[in-house]
Amino acid sequence: MSIMESLVTRRTYRRFDQRPVPQDVVEDMIEAVRLSSCGANRQAVRLVIIQKPEDVARVQPLVKWAAYLPPEQGTPKPEELPTLFVAVVQDTAIPGDLATDTGIALANLTLAAWDKGVGSCIMGAIDRPRLSEMMGLSDGMVLHSMVALGYPSHTSRVVPMTEQTGVKYYLDEERNYCVPKRSAEEIARYL
Ligand SMILES: Cc1cc2nc3c(=O)[nH]c(=O)nc-3n(C[C@H](O)[C@H](O)[C@H](O)COP(=O)(O)O)c2cc1C
């Protein structure tokens, strides 16, 4: 898959097959974050891998899916849940532009997973206090987001953003995601 193909198809996935993500894919994701560009090469992003089924099950009620959709459409059913979570944590003892560094790390992580067919959903609507406690995060370690992962059981495609769609993703008649994106003309101009 070329990088542009990856960027087109690496969408957010919210329903998954119930087969585990292999360890080599987990290690690729860790490597992708380890190698990420970051301000002054300070490397403040940390990961917690949650892959034991009993731990994955404890995370499920602490994340919120698809704010633009009613829960019966956007929340995965028990047989559609992600099989792996990766917590993305910032070590705030290390100074720098942690927001930018974390964004780059998230992009690398999700692209490395997608390169092996593993789909993801970056999740910011999460119960940070309870997840931090569950993972035993120490003072100064700040939970930024959870990434839900697994082999997707639906497709997702980019569609043109129109006045009708606005920015809200929606499901088509086959329950596949349609994700409106602004046009190139709208987001870029030549000087
Ligand atoms: C910082 C961030 C936080 C997000 N939080 C959530 C979330 O809590 N729940 C969810 O279902 N999707 C979440 N998403 C996924 C976005 O809804 C998704 O990226 C967006 O709709 C565009 O779809 P695309 O990733 O396929 O381009 C988040 C994405 C990002 C980048």
The ligand as a Gaussian input file, in Angstrom:
#p B3LYP/6-31G(d) Opt

LIG

0 1
 C       -8.383000      13.747000      18.953000
 C       -9.487000      12.841000      18.471000
 C      -10.457000      12.422000      19.371000
 C      -11.481000      11.562000      18.942000
 N      -12.381000      11.081000      19.859000
 C      -13.316000      10.188000      19.463000
 C      -14.164000       9.580000      20.431000
 O      -14.077000       9.839000      21.635000
 N      -15.080000       8.663000      19.997000
 C      -15.186000       8.313000      18.670000
 O      -16.023000       7.473000      18.343000
 N      -14.393000       8.877000      17.719000
 C      -13.451000       9.787000      18.103000
 N      -12.573000      10.315000      17.168000
 C      -12.685000       9.924000      15.760000
 C      -13.229000      11.093000      14.913000
 O      -14.616000      11.168000      15.084000
 C      -12.857000      10.833000      13.445000
 O      -11.453000      10.934000      13.319000
 C      -13.513000      11.862000      12.518000
 O      -14.899000      11.693000      12.517000
 C      -12.999000      11.778000      11.095000
 O      -13.093000      10.466000      10.607000
 P      -11.821000       9.802000       9.951000
 O      -10.853000       9.505000      11.084000
 O      -12.301000       8.561000       9.274000
 O      -11.235000      10.813000       9.007000
 C      -11.544000      11.159000      17.581000
 C      -10.552000      11.575000      16.694000
 C       -9.521000      12.390000      17.129000
 C       -8.434000      12.777000      16.165000

